[in-house]
Amino acid sequence: MNELAVGTRGSVTITVDETLTVPAVSSQYPRFDDMPAVFATAFMVGLAECAAMDALHPALEEGESSVGIDVRFDHTAATPVGMQVTAEAVVTAVEGRVVTFEVTLRDEVDQIGHGTHQRAVINRAKFDARVAAKAQR
């Protein structure tokens, strides 16, 4: 991994559609289909991870990728279908191959979430080989 400075930022903006609502999370999760059709916490966390990856990407070397290893978020406001949500991640610490981010999420009206996220920088080929070996067990 190339040098990554504390304070580096990344952001991603999406428009909430029906596929990003609580009922759309998974048909395998009981009772989700009866929940309000608002932006799902599961997808909010995914968007936060995406913003962190945006900040980290320029520092990655060829053959490197990253995986999420910790998420701690508060989801504080509902967002209806049709609104945009922006996640902004800021690097707060770099410890070896582990990068910590503070992430804030806002819709068009107010802040909807806030928390921290950590990603570990990995060698993608080695990671994929370990996953393949695990699948063979």
VEXNU-827840 format. One record per residue: residue number from 1; x, y, z of N, C-alpha, C in turn. Coordinates in pm, 1 decimal, decimal comma. Layout:
nuti n = NUM | n_u = X | n_v = Y | n_w = Z | ca_u = X | ca_v = Y | ca_w = Z | c_u = X | c_v = Y | c_w = Z
...
This chain:
nuti n = 1 | n_u = 85,0 | n_v = -117,8 | n_w = 0,0 | ca_u = 0,0 | ca_v = 0,0 | ca_w = 0,0 | c_u = 89,3 | c_v = 123,8 | c_w = 0,0
nuti n = 2 | n_u = 54,6 | n_v = 216,8 | n_w = -87,2 | ca_u = 123,1 | ca_v = 345,0 | ca_w = -89,3 | c_u = 81,0 | c_v = 426,1 | c_w = 32,3
nuti n = 3 | n_u = 153,0 | n_v = 534,3 | n_w = 58,3 | ca_u = 121,9 | ca_v = 618,3 | ca_w = 173,1 | c_u = -20,5 | c_v = 673,1 | c_w = 162,1
nuti n = 4 | n_u = -91,6 | n_v = 668,2 | n_w = 274,9 | ca_u = -228,1 | ca_v = 718,6 | ca_w = 282,9 | c_u = -234,9 | c_v = 814,3 | c_w = 400,7
nuti n = 5 | n_u = -270,9 | n_v = 939,0 | n_w = 375,3 | ca_u = -270,2 | ca_v = 1041,6 | ca_w = 478,5 | c_u = -400,3 | c_v = 1044,3 | c_w = 557,2
nuti n = 6 | n_u = -387,4 | n_v = 1064,6 | n_w = 687,4 | ca_u = -504,6 | ca_v = 1092,7 | ca_w = 769,6 | c_u = -568,8 | c_v = 1218,3 | c_w = 711,9
nuti n = 7 | n_u = -699,5 | n_v = 1217,9 | n_w = 701,8 | ca_u = -772,4 | ca_v = 1330,1 | ca_w = 643,5 | c_u = -814,8 | c_v = 1306,2 | c_w = 499,1
nuti n = 8 | n_u = -760,7 | n_v = 1202,0 | n_w = 435,9 | ca_u = -802,1 | ca_v = 1168,1 | ca_w = 298,9 | c_u = -950,9 | c_v = 1136,7 | c_w = 299,4
nuti n = 9 | n_u = -1021,1 | n_v = 1186,0 | n_w = 197,6 | ca_u = -1166,6 | ca_v = 1170,8 | ca_w = 191,2 | c_u = -1210,4 | c_v = 1093,8 | c_w = 67,7
nuti n = 10 | n_u = -1323,2 | n_v = 1028,6 | n_w = 83,7 | ca_u = -1389,2 | ca_v = 963,2 | ca_w = -27,3 | c_u = -1538,7 | c_v = 980,7 | c_w = -9,1
nuti n = 11 | n_u = -1612,0 | n_v = 984,0 | n_w = -120,0 | ca_u = -1757,1 | ca_v = 997,4 | ca_w = -107,7 | c_u = -1826,8 | c_v = 928,5 | c_w = -223,8
nuti n = 12 | n_u = -1950,4 | n_v = 889,8 | n_w = -195,4 | ca_u = -2034,1 | ca_v = 825,1 | ca_w = -295,3 | c_u = -2176,8 | c_v = 874,0 | c_w = -273,6
nuti n = 13 | n_u = -2247,0 | n_v = 901,4 | n_w = -382,8 | ca_u = -2387,2 | ca_v = 943,1 | ca_w = -375,7 | c_u = -2471,4 | c_v = 846,7 | c_w = -458,1
nuti n = 14 | n_u = -2583,7 | n_v = 804,5 | n_w = -400,1 | ca_u = -2677,0 | ca_v = 717,1 | ca_w = -471,0 | c_u = -2818,3 | c_v = 774,2 | c_w = -455,3
nuti n = 15 | n_u = -2908,8 | n_v = 729,0 | n_w = -539,9 | ca_u = -3050,4 | ca_v = 760,8 | ca_w = -524,9 | c_u = -3120,6 | c_v = 635,6 | c_w = -474,0
nuti n = 16 | n_u = -3193,8 | n_v = 649,3 | n_w = -365,3 | ca_u = -3265,4 | ca_v = 535,7 | ca_w = -307,2 | c_u = -3380,0 | c_v = 496,8 | c_w = -400,0
nuti n = 17 | n_u = -3378,1 | n_v = 369,1 | n_w = -439,5 | ca_u = -3490,2 | ca_v = 315,3 | ca_w = -516,4 | c_u = -3546,4 | c_v = 195,5 | c_w = -439,3
nuti n = 18 | n_u = -3644,2 | n_v = 129,8 | n_w = -496,3 | ca_u = -3711,0 | ca_v = 18,2 | ca_w = -427,5 | c_u = -3614,0 | c_v = -93,9 | c_w = -390,1
nuti n = 19 | n_u = -3507,2 | n_v = -110,9 | n_w = -467,8 | ca_u = -3413,7 | ca_v = -220,0 | ca_w = -440,7 | c_u = -3326,5 | c_v = -195,2 | c_w = -318,5
nuti n = 20 | n_u = -3328,7 | n_v = -72,5 | n_w = -266,0 | ca_u = -3245,6 | ca_v = -36,3 | ca_w = -150,5 | c_u = -3327,0 | c_v = -18,7 | c_w = -22,9
nuti n = 21 | n_u = -3450,0 | n_v = -64,5 | n_w = -22,8 | ca_u = -3537,0 | ca_v = -49,9 | ca_w = 94,1 | c_u = -3530,7 | c_v = -173,5 | c_w = 183,7
nuti n = 22 | n_u = -3583,2 | n_v = -158,7 | n_w = 304,1 | ca_u = -3582,1 | ca_v = -269,0 | ca_w = 400,2 | c_u = -3649,0 | c_v = -395,0 | c_w = 343,3
nuti n = 23 | n_u = -3768,5 | n_v = -386,6 | n_w = 283,0 | ca_u = -3828,5 | ca_v = -509,0 | ca_w = 230,4 | c_u = -3744,3 | c_v = -577,4 | c_w = 121,9
nuti n = 24 | n_u = -3656,0 | n_v = -503,6 | n_w = 57,3 | ca_u = -3575,0 | ca_v = -559,9 | ca_w = -51,0 | c_u = -3445,4 | c_v = -625,5 | c_w = -3,2
nuti n = 25 | n_u = -3415,4 | n_v = -617,8 | n_w = 125,5 | ca_u = -3287,0 | ca_v = -671,2 | ca_w = 174,2 | c_u = -3270,3 | c_v = -817,7 | c_w = 136,9
nuti n = 26 | n_u = -3365,0 | n_v = -902,4 | n_w = 172,0 | ca_u = -3356,7 | ca_v = -1043,7 | ca_w = 134,6 | c_u = -3486,1 | c_v = -1114,6 | c_w = 169,0
nuti n = 27 | n_u = -3532,5 | n_v = -1195,4 | n_w = 77,7 | ca_u = -3652,1 | ca_v = -1275,0 | ca_w = 104,3 | c_u = -3622,2 | c_v = -1384,9 | c_w = 206,7
nuti n = 28 | n_u = -3495,9 | n_v = -1409,4 | n_w = 236,0 | ca_u = -3458,2 | ca_v = -1510,6 | ca_w = 333,7 | c_u = -3466,3 | c_v = -1459,8 | c_w = 477,7
nuti n = 29 | n_u = -3484,8 | n_v = -1330,5 | n_w = 497,1 | ca_u = -3494,2 | ca_v = -1274,0 | ca_w = 631,4 | c_u = -3640,7 | c_v = -1258,9 | c_w = 668,8
nuti n = 30 | n_u = -3688,8 | n_v = -1338,1 | n_w = 763,9 | ca_u = -3829,8 | ca_v = -1330,4 | ca_w = 802,5 | c_u = -3868,9 | c_v = -1190,9 | c_w = 850,5
nuti n = 31 | n_u = -3986,9 | n_v = -1148,8 | n_w = 813,0 | ca_u = -4051,4 | ca_v = -1024,6 | ca_w = 854,8 | c_u = -3996,2 | c_v = -896,7 | c_w = 790,9
nuti n = 32 | n_u = -3889,1 | n_v = -905,5 | n_w = 713,3 | ca_u = -3840,0 | ca_v = -785,5 | ca_w = 644,7 | c_u = -3940,9 | c_v = -734,9 | c_w = 542,1
nuti n = 33 | n_u = -4015,3 | n_v = -827,1 | n_w = 480,1 | ca_u = -4109,3 | ca_v = -787,8 | ca_w = 375,0 | c_u = -4224,5 | c_v = -702,9 | c_w = 426,6
nuti n = 34 | n_u = -4244,8 | n_v = -701,5 | n_w = 558,3 | ca_u = -4353,1 | ca_v = -624,4 | ca_w = 617,8 | c_u = -4304,6 | c_v = -491,8 | c_w = 678,0
nuti n = 35 | n_u = -4179,4 | n_v = -455,8 | n_w = 656,5 | ca_u = -4120,9 | ca_v = -333,7 | ca_w = 712,3 | c_u = -4145,0 | c_v = -214,8 | c_w = 618,2
nuti n = 36 | n_u = -4128,9 | n_v = -92,2 | n_w = 669,6 | ca_u = -4147,1 | ca_v = 26,3 | ca_w = 584,8 | c_u = -4048,2 | c_v = 28,4 | c_w = 467,5
nuti n = 37 | n_u = -4093,1 | n_v = 79,8 | n_w = 355,5 | ca_u = -4009,7 | ca_v = 88,2 | ca_w = 234,8 | c_u = -3923,6 | c_v = 214,3 | c_w = 239,5
nuti n = 38 | n_u = -3823,9 | n_v = 212,2 | n_w = 329,4 | ca_u = -3726,8 | ca_v = 320,4 | ca_w = 343,3 | c_u = -3587,1 | c_v = 261,7 | c_w = 328,0
nuti n = 39 | n_u = -3487,7 | n_v = 348,0 | n_w = 308,3 | ca_u = -3348,2 | ca_v = 306,4 | ca_w = 290,4 | c_u = -3308,0 | c_v = 214,5 | c_w = 405,5
nuti n = 40 | n_u = -3261,4 | n_v = 94,8 | n_w = 371,8 | ca_u = -3228,8 | ca_v = -7,2 | ca_w = 471,0 | c_u = -3093,5 | c_v = 17,9 | c_w = 536,8
nuti n = 41 | n_u = -3085,9 | n_v = -11,7 | n_w = 665,4 | ca_u = -2960,7 | ca_v = -0,5 | ca_w = 738,8 | c_u = -2851,9 | c_v = -84,4 | c_w = 673,3
nuti n = 42 | n_u = -2887,0 | n_v = -204,3 | n_w = 628,4 | ca_u = -2788,2 | ca_v = -291,1 | ca_w = 563,1 | c_u = -2725,4 | c_v = -222,4 | c_w = 442,7
nuti n = 43 | n_u = -2806,3 | n_v = -153,9 | n_w = 364,8 | ca_u = -2754,7 | ca_v = -84,2 | ca_w = 247,2 | c_u = -2683,1 | c_v = 45,0 | c_w = 285,4
nuti n = 44 | n_u = -2723,1 | n_v = 107,0 | n_w = 397,9 | ca_u = -2652,5 | ca_v = 225,3 | ca_w = 446,1 | c_u = -2509,1 | c_v = 187,4 | c_w = 482,6
nuti n = 45 | n_u = -2492,2 | n_v = 74,6 | n_w = 551,3 | ca_u = -2357,6 | ca_v = 28,0 | ca_w = 587,2 | c_u = -2276,8 | c_v = -1,4 | c_w = 460,7
nuti n = 46 | n_u = -2341,0 | n_v = -63,6 | n_w = 361,2 | ca_u = -2271,8 | ca_v = -89,1 | ca_w = 234,6 | c_u = -2225,9 | c_v = 38,8 | c_w = 166,7
nuti n = 47 | n_u = -2309,6 | n_v = 142,2 | n_w = 172,4 | ca_u = -2273,2 | ca_v = 270,5 | ca_w = 112,6 | c_u = -2156,5 | c_v = 333,9 | c_w = 188,1
nuti n = 48 | n_u = -2157,5 | n_v = 320,0 | n_w = 320,9 | ca_u = -2045,8 | ca_v = 370,7 | ca_w = 401,3 | c_u = -1916,2 | c_v = 300,0 | c_w = 363,1
nuti n = 49 | n_u = -1923,3 | n_v = 168,7 | n_w = 343,9 | ca_u = -1804,8 | ca_v = 94,1 | ca_w = 301,1 | c_u = -1756,6 | c_v = 142,3 | c_w = 164,6
nuti n = 50 | n_u = -1850,9 | n_v = 170,5 | n_w = 76,4 | ca_u = -1817,1 | ca_v = 216,7 | ca_w = -58,4 | c_u = -1742,2 | c_v = 350,4 | c_w = -53,4
nuti n = 51 | n_u = -1785,5 | n_v = 441,2 | n_w = 33,7 | ca_u = -1716,7 | ca_v = 570,2 | ca_w = 48,5 | c_u = -1575,7 | c_v = 550,3 | c_w = 102,9
nuti n = 52 | n_u = -1559,7 | n_v = 456,6 | n_w = 196,5 | ca_u = -1426,8 | ca_v = 426,5 | ca_w = 250,2 | c_u = -1336,8 | c_v = 369,2 | c_w = 140,6
nuti n = 53 | n_u = -1392,5 | n_v = 279,8 | n_w = 58,9 | ca_u = -1314,2 | ca_v = 224,2 | ca_w = -52,1 | c_u = -1273,1 | c_v = 333,3 | c_w = -149,9
nuti n = 54 | n_u = -1359,9 | n_v = 432,8 | n_w = -169,0 | ca_u = -1327,1 | ca_v = 544,0 | ca_w = -258,8 | c_u = -1206,7 | c_v = 621,6 | c_w = -206,2
nuti n = 55 | n_u = -1200,6 | n_v = 641,3 | n_w = -75,1 | ca_u = -1086,8 | ca_v = 712,6 | ca_w = -15,5 | c_u = -958,7 | c_v = 630,2 | c_w = -23,5
nuti n = 56 | n_u = -970,9 | n_v = 500,0 | n_w = -5,7 | ca_u = -855,6 | ca_v = 410,6 | ca_w = 1,1 | c_u = -798,7 | c_v = 373,7 | c_w = -136,8
nuti n = 57 | n_u = -884,0 | n_v = 366,5 | n_w = -235,8 | ca_u = -845,9 | ca_v = 314,8 | ca_w = -367,8 | c_u = -716,6 | c_v = 374,4 | c_w = -425,6
nuti n = 58 | n_u = -696,8 | n_v = 506,2 | n_w = -422,6 | ca_u = -574,5 | ca_v = 560,3 | ca_w = -483,2 | c_u = -444,9 | c_v = 513,0 | c_w = -416,3
nuti n = 59 | n_u = -452,4 | n_v = 466,1 | n_w = -292,7 | ca_u = -332,7 | ca_v = 421,0 | ca_w = -221,3 | c_u = -300,5 | c_v = 274,2 | c_w = -245,9
nuti n = 60 | n_u = -391,9 | n_v = 200,7 | n_w = -305,6 | ca_u = -370,0 | ca_v = 58,2 | ca_w = -327,8 | c_u = -271,5 | c_v = 35,5 | c_w = -442,4
nuti n = 61 | n_u = -186,2 | n_v = -63,9 | n_w = -422,4 | ca_u = -91,9 | ca_v = -103,4 | ca_w = -526,8 | c_u = -154,5 | c_v = -214,8 | c_w = -610,2
nuti n = 62 | n_u = -94,2 | n_v = -242,4 | n_w = -725,0 | ca_u = -144,5 | ca_v = -348,9 | ca_w = -811,5 | c_u = -150,4 | c_v = -480,3 | c_w = -733,0
nuti n = 63 | n_u = -261,1 | n_v = -549,9 | n_w = -745,0 | ca_u = -278,7 | ca_v = -677,8 | ca_w = -675,9 | c_u = -337,4 | c_v = -664,0 | c_w = -537,0
nuti n = 64 | n_u = -356,4 | n_v = -541,7 | n_w = -490,4 | ca_u = -413,5 | ca_v = -519,5 | ca_w = -358,2 | c_u = -562,1 | c_v = -485,7 | c_w = -368,5
nuti n = 65 | n_u = -631,2 | n_v = -516,4 | n_w = -264,0 | ca_u = -770,9 | ca_v = -480,4 | ca_w = -248,0 | c_u = -791,3 | c_v = -455,7 | c_w = -98,7
nuti n = 66 | n_u = -914,9 | n_v = -443,1 | n_w = -56,3 | ca_u = -940,1 | ca_v = -426,7 | ca_w = 86,5 | c_u = -1067,9 | c_v = -497,5 | c_w = 124,1
nuti n = 67 | n_u = -1077,1 | n_v = -534,8 | n_w = 251,3 | ca_u = -1197,5 | ca_v = -597,6 | ca_w = 304,1 | c_u = -1237,8 | c_v = -524,9 | c_w = 432,1
nuti n = 68 | n_u = -1368,3 | n_v = -515,6 | n_w = 454,0 | ca_u = -1418,0 | ca_v = -455,7 | ca_w = 576,7 | c_u = -1396,1 | c_v = -549,5 | c_w = 693,5
nuti n = 69 | n_u = -1348,4 | n_v = -494,7 | n_w = 805,4 | ca_u = -1325,0 | ca_v = -577,8 | ca_w = 923,4 | c_u = -1398,2 | c_v = -527,3 | c_w = 1046,9
nuti n = 70 | n_u = -1456,2 | n_v = -407,2 | n_w = 1040,9 | ca_u = -1531,2 | ca_v = -355,9 | ca_w = 1155,3 | c_u = -1626,3 | c_v = -247,5 | c_w = 1106,6
nuti n = 71 | n_u = -1750,7 | n_v = -252,4 | n_w = 1154,3 | ca_u = -1848,4 | ca_v = -148,1 | ca_w = 1125,9 | c_u = -1922,7 | c_v = -114,2 | c_w = 1254,1
nuti n = 72 | n_u = -1936,5 | n_v = 14,6 | n_w = 1282,2 | ca_u = -2009,2 | ca_v = 63,0 | ca_w = 1400,5 | c_u = -2085,4 | c_v = 188,5 | c_w = 1359,4
nuti n = 73 | n_u = -2215,5 | n_v = 172,9 | n_w = 1337,8 | ca_u = -2295,4 | ca_v = 283,1 | ca_w = 1285,4 | c_u = -2424,0 | c_v = 302,1 | c_w = 1362,1
nuti n = 74 | n_u = -2466,0 | n_v = 426,9 | n_w = 1368,2 | ca_u = -2599,7 | ca_v = 463,4 | ca_w = 1412,6 | c_u = -2676,4 | c_v = 505,1 | c_w = 1288,1
nuti n = 75 | n_u = -2796,7 | n_v = 452,1 | n_w = 1272,6 | ca_u = -2886,0 | ca_v = 492,1 | ca_w = 1163,5 | c_u = -2993,7 | c_v = 576,6 | c_w = 1229,5
nuti n = 76 | n_u = -2988,7 | n_v = 707,9 | n_w = 1209,6 | ca_u = -3065,2 | ca_v = 800,6 | ca_w = 1291,3 | c_u = -3187,7 | c_v = 862,9 | c_w = 1225,9
nuti n = 77 | n_u = -3205,7 | n_v = 843,1 | n_w = 1095,6 | ca_u = -3321,5 | ca_v = 902,0 | ca_w = 1028,3 | c_u = -3357,1 | c_v = 819,1 | c_w = 905,5
nuti n = 78 | n_u = -3485,7 | n_v = 810,6 | n_w = 877,7 | ca_u = -3534,1 | ca_v = 735,8 | ca_w = 761,4 | c_u = -3521,4 | c_v = 819,8 | c_w = 634,8
nuti n = 79 | n_u = -3494,5 | n_v = 749,8 | n_w = 523,2 | ca_u = -3486,4 | ca_v = 815,2 | ca_w = 392,4 | c_u = -3584,5 | c_v = 746,1 | c_w = 297,6
nuti n = 80 | n_u = -3678,7 | n_v = 823,3 | n_w = 240,4 | ca_u = -3776,0 | ca_v = 762,5 | ca_w = 149,0 | c_u = -3716,5 | c_v = 736,4 | c_w = 10,9
nuti n = 81 | n_u = -3784,5 | n_v = 650,6 | n_w = -63,0 | ca_u = -3748,9 | ca_v = 622,8 | ca_w = -201,8 | c_u = -3751,2 | c_v = 754,4 | c_w = -279,8
nuti n = 82 | n_u = -3651,6 | n_v = 771,1 | n_w = -366,9 | ca_u = -3642,7 | ca_v = 889,2 | ca_w = -451,7 | c_u = -3541,5 | c_v = 991,9 | c_w = -405,0
nuti n = 83 | n_u = -3502,2 | n_v = 986,5 | n_w = -277,4 | ca_u = -3403,1 | ca_v = 1082,9 | ca_w = -227,4 | c_u = -3261,7 | c_v = 1033,0 | c_w = -251,1
nuti n = 84 | n_u = -3170,7 | n_v = 1128,7 | n_w = -266,1 | ca_u = -3028,8 | ca_v = 1095,8 | ca_w = -275,4 | c_u = -2969,0 | c_v = 1083,9 | c_w = -136,0
nuti n = 85 | n_u = -2871,2 | n_v = 993,3 | n_w = -123,0 | ca_u = -2794,1 | ca_v = 977,7 | ca_w = 0,0 | c_u = -2647,0 | c_v = 986,6 | c_w = -36,7
nuti n = 86 | n_u = -2572,4 | n_v = 1064,4 | n_w = 40,0 | ca_u = -2428,1 | ca_v = 1077,1 | ca_w = 20,7 | c_u = -2357,2 | c_v = 1026,8 | c_w = 145,2
nuti n = 87 | n_u = -2258,4 | n_v = 941,9 | n_w = 123,6 | ca_u = -2171,1 | ca_v = 895,5 | ca_w = 232,0 | c_u = -2035,3 | c_v = 958,7 | c_w = 211,4
nuti n = 88 | n_u = -1981,0 | n_v = 1018,1 | n_w = 317,4 | ca_u = -1847,4 | ca_v = 1074,7 | ca_w = 310,6 | c_u = -1761,3 | c_v = 1008,3 | c_w = 416,8
nuti n = 89 | n_u = -1650,0 | n_v = 949,2 | n_w = 372,3 | ca_u = -1556,6 | ca_v = 880,7 | ca_w = 461,5 | c_u = -1429,2 | c_v = 962,5 | c_w = 473,4
nuti n = 90 | n_u = -1376,6 | n_v = 970,7 | n_w = 595,5 | ca_u = -1252,2 | ca_v = 1041,4 | ca_w = 621,3 | c_u = -1157,7 | c_v = 945,7 | c_w = 693,1
nuti n = 91 | n_u = -1035,1 | n_v = 932,5 | n_w = 642,2 | ca_u = -935,0 | ca_v = 848,4 | ca_w = 707,5 | c_u = -896,6 | c_v = 913,6 | c_w = 839,6
nuti n = 92 | n_u = -910,2 | n_v = 836,3 | n_w = 949,7 | ca_u = -873,4 | ca_v = 887,7 | ca_w = 1081,8 | c_u = -749,7 | c_v = 821,0 | c_w = 1139,3
nuti n = 93 | n_u = -713,0 | n_v = 704,3 | n_w = 1085,9 | ca_u = -593,1 | ca_v = 634,8 | ca_w = 1133,3 | c_u = -548,6 | c_v = 533,0 | c_w = 1029,3
nuti n = 94 | n_u = -416,1 | n_v = 515,7 | n_w = 1021,7 | ca_u = -356,7 | ca_v = 412,0 | ca_w = 938,0 | c_u = -256,8 | c_v = 338,8 | c_w = 1025,9
nuti n = 95 | n_u = -286,9 | n_v = 212,0 | n_w = 1053,9 | ca_u = -200,1 | ca_v = 130,7 | ca_w = 1140,0 | c_u = -161,1 | c_v = 5,7 | c_w = 1062,8
nuti n = 96 | n_u = -44,0 | n_v = 10,0 | n_w = 1002,3 | ca_u = -2,1 | ca_v = -101,4 | ca_w = 917,9 | c_u = -94,6 | c_v = -111,0 | c_w = 798,1
nuti n = 97 | n_u = -161,1 | n_v = -226,6 | n_w = 785,8 | ca_u = -250,7 | ca_v = -248,3 | ca_w = 673,0 | c_u = -397,2 | c_v = -225,3 | c_w = 710,6
nuti n = 98 | n_u = -422,3 | n_v = -172,8 | n_w = 831,1 | ca_u = -559,1 | ca_v = -145,2 | ca_w = 876,2 | c_u = -583,9 | c_v = 5,7 | c_w = 872,1
nuti n = 99 | n_u = -691,3 | n_v = 43,0 | n_w = 803,3 | ca_u = -726,7 | ca_v = 184,1 | ca_w = 788,9 | c_u = -861,9 | c_v = 207,0 | c_w = 856,4
nuti n = 100 | n_u = -867,9 | n_v = 312,6 | n_w = 938,3 | ca_u = -990,9 | ca_v = 347,5 | ca_w = 1009,3 | c_u = -1050,7 | c_v = 473,1 | c_w = 947,5
nuti n = 101 | n_u = -1183,4 | n_v = 471,7 | n_w = 933,7 | ca_u = -1257,9 | ca_v = 582,0 | ca_w = 872,7 | c_u = -1368,7 | c_v = 628,2 | c_w = 965,6
nuti n = 102 | n_u = -1397,1 | n_v = 757,4 | n_w = 962,5 | ca_u = -1519,3 | ca_v = 811,5 | ca_w = 1019,2 | c_u = -1609,2 | c_v = 840,5 | c_w = 899,8
nuti n = 103 | n_u = -1733,4 | n_v = 794,0 | n_w = 907,7 | ca_u = -1823,5 | ca_v = 808,6 | ca_w = 793,6 | c_u = -1951,7 | c_v = 877,9 | c_w = 837,3
nuti n = 104 | n_u = -1992,9 | n_v = 977,7 | n_w = 759,5 | ca_u = -2119,2 | ca_v = 1047,7 | ca_w = 781,2 | c_u = -2205,7 | c_v = 1028,7 | c_w = 658,1
nuti n = 105 | n_u = -2332,5 | n_v = 1000,2 | n_w = 681,7 | ca_u = -2427,9 | ca_v = 979,5 | ca_w = 571,6 | c_u = -2540,2 | c_v = 1080,6 | c_w = 584,6
nuti n = 106 | n_u = -2573,4 | n_v = 1144,1 | n_w = 472,1 | ca_u = -2678,9 | ca_v = 1245,6 | ca_w = 468,7 | c_u = -2771,0 | c_v = 1221,3 | c_w = 350,5
nuti n = 107 | n_u = -2900,4 | n_v = 1247,9 | n_w = 372,4 | ca_u = -2990,7 | ca_v = 1251,4 | ca_w = 258,3 | c_u = -3012,9 | c_v = 1397,8 | c_w = 222,5
nuti n = 108 | n_u = -3112,1 | n_v = 1427,5 | n_w = 143,1 | ca_u = -3133,9 | ca_v = 1564,6 | ca_w = 97,0 | c_u = -3187,4 | c_v = 1656,4 | c_w = 206,7
nuti n = 109 | n_u = -3225,7 | n_v = 1599,5 | n_w = 320,7 | ca_u = -3284,3 | ca_v = 1679,5 | ca_w = 428,7 | c_u = -3193,2 | c_v = 1688,9 | c_w = 551,3
nuti n = 110 | n_u = -3138,3 | n_v = 1574,2 | n_w = 595,2 | ca_u = -3058,4 | ca_v = 1576,6 | ca_w = 717,6 | c_u = -2959,7 | c_v = 1460,7 | c_w = 724,1
nuti n = 111 | n_u = -2881,5 | n_v = 1458,9 | n_w = 830,8 | ca_u = -2789,6 | ca_v = 1347,5 | ca_w = 854,2 | c_u = -2871,8 | c_v = 1224,4 | c_w = 889,7
nuti n = 112 | n_u = -2839,2 | n_v = 1111,8 | n_w = 825,5 | ca_u = -2915,8 | ca_v = 989,9 | ca_w = 852,6 | c_u = -2833,2 | c_v = 883,2 | c_w = 923,0
nuti n = 113 | n_u = -2702,0 | n_v = 901,4 | n_w = 927,1 | ca_u = -2618,0 | ca_v = 802,3 | ca_w = 992,4 | c_u = -2477,3 | c_v = 852,5 | c_w = 1013,0
nuti n = 114 | n_u = -2410,0 | n_v = 786,6 | n_w = 1108,4 | ca_u = -2273,3 | ca_v = 825,1 | ca_w = 1140,6 | c_u = -2206,6 | c_v = 706,9 | c_w = 1210,6
nuti n = 115 | n_u = -2077,2 | n_v = 689,5 | n_w = 1185,4 | ca_u = -2006,7 | ca_v = 583,6 | ca_w = 1255,9 | c_u = -1864,7 | c_v = 567,7 | c_w = 1208,7
nuti n = 116 | n_u = -1806,8 | n_v = 453,5 | n_w = 1247,2 | ca_u = -1669,3 | ca_v = 423,7 | ca_w = 1209,1 | c_u = -1664,6 | c_v = 291,4 | c_w = 1133,2
nuti n = 117 | n_u = -1562,1 | n_v = 280,0 | n_w = 1052,3 | ca_u = -1543,9 | ca_v = 161,3 | ca_w = 969,7 | c_u = -1394,5 | c_v = 135,8 | c_w = 957,3
nuti n = 118 | n_u = -1356,3 | n_v = 8,9 | n_w = 961,1 | ca_u = -1216,7 | ca_v = -27,4 | ca_w = 937,6 | c_u = -1208,3 | c_v = -122,4 | c_w = 819,6
nuti n = 119 | n_u = -1101,9 | n_v = -104,8 | n_w = 740,7 | ca_u = -1074,1 | ca_v = -192,9 | ca_w = 627,9 | c_u = -930,1 | c_v = -241,4 | c_w = 639,7
nuti n = 120 | n_u = -907,8 | n_v = -365,7 | n_w = 602,0 | ca_u = -773,7 | ca_v = -421,9 | ca_w = 597,5 | c_u = -732,5 | c_v = -434,3 | c_w = 451,4
nuti n = 121 | n_u = -612,9 | n_v = -388,0 | n_w = 420,8 | ca_u = -558,6 | ca_v = -400,4 | ca_w = 285,8 | c_u = -505,6 | c_v = -542,7 | c_w = 270,3
nuti n = 122 | n_u = -545,1 | n_v = -607,4 | n_w = 160,9 | ca_u = -509,3 | ca_v = -747,5 | ca_w = 138,5 | c_u = -440,5 | c_v = -766,0 | c_w = 4,1
nuti n = 123 | n_u = -366,6 | n_v = -876,1 | n_w = -6,3 | ca_u = -317,2 | ca_v = -924,1 | ca_w = -134,9 | c_u = -431,6 | c_v = -1007,4 | c_w = -190,7
nuti n = 124 | n_u = -491,2 | n_v = -963,9 | n_w = -299,7 | ca_u = -611,7 | ca_v = -1026,6 | ca_w = -351,3 | c_u = -590,5 | c_v = -1173,2 | c_w = -390,9
nuti n = 125 | n_u = -480,3 | n_v = -1205,9 | n_w = -453,1 | ca_u = -455,9 | ca_v = -1343,8 | ca_w = -495,6 | c_u = -446,4 | c_v = -1437,1 | c_w = -374,9
nuti n = 126 | n_u = -374,4 | n_v = -1395,5 | n_w = -272,1 | ca_u = -363,1 | ca_v = -1478,6 | ca_w = -150,7 | c_u = -498,6 | c_v = -1493,0 | c_w = -82,3
nuti n = 127 | n_u = -573,6 | n_v = -1385,5 | n_w = -74,9 | ca_u = -706,6 | ca_v = -1388,9 | ca_w = -13,2 | c_u = -797,0 | c_v = -1486,3 | c_w = -87,9
nuti n = 128 | n_u = -801,6 | n_v = -1473,5 | n_w = -221,2 | ca_u = -886,2 | ca_v = -1561,2 | ca_w = -302,0 | c_u = -845,7 | c_v = -1707,3 | c_w = -285,5
nuti n = 129 | n_u = -715,7 | n_v = -1734,9 | n_w = -274,7 | ca_u = -668,0 | ca_v = -1872,3 | ca_w = -256,8 | c_u = -714,4 | c_v = -1928,7 | c_w = -122,0
nuti n = 130 | n_u = -710,1 | n_v = -1847,7 | n_w = -16,7 | ca_u = -756,8 | ca_v = -1893,8 | ca_w = 115,2 | c_u = -905,9 | c_v = -1920,9 | c_w = 113,3
nuti n = 131 | n_u = -982,4 | n_v = -1836,7 | n_w = 46,2 | ca_u = -1127,2 | ca_v = -1857,6 | ca_w = 36,9 | c_u = -1157,3 | c_v = -1985,4 | c_w = -42,3
nuti n = 132 | n_u = -1084,8 | n_v = -2007,5 | n_w = -150,3 | ca_u = -1105,8 | ca_v = -2128,7 | ca_w = -230,6 | c_u = -1071,6 | c_v = -2254,0 | c_w = -149,4
nuti n = 133 | n_u = -963,7 | n_v = -2246,8 | n_w = -71,8 | ca_u = -925,4 | ca_v = -2361,7 | ca_w = 11,9 | c_u = -1032,8 | c_v = -2388,0 | c_w = 117,6
nuti n = 134 | n_u = -1088,5 | n_v = -2283,2 | n_w = 173,5 | ca_u = -1194,7 | ca_v = -2300,3 | ca_w = 273,3 | c_u = -1319,0 | c_v = -2364,1 | c_w = 211,2
nuti n = 135 | n_u = -1352,0 | n_v = -2324,3 | n_w = 89,8 | ca_u = -1468,0 | ca_v = -2379,9 | ca_w = 21,2 | c_u = -1452,0 | c_v = -2528,6 | c_w = -7,4
nuti n = 136 | n_u = -1328,0 | n_v = -2575,8 | n_w = -20,9 | ca_u = -1301,9 | ca_v = -2716,3 | ca_w = -47,7 | c_u = -1316,8 | c_v = -2804,6 | c_w = 75,5
nuti n = 137 | n_u = -1320,6 | n_v = -2746,3 | n_w = 193,3 | ca_u = -1332,2 | ca_v = -2826,4 | ca_w = 317,2 | c_u = -1467,6 | c_v = -2887,2 | c_w = 331,9
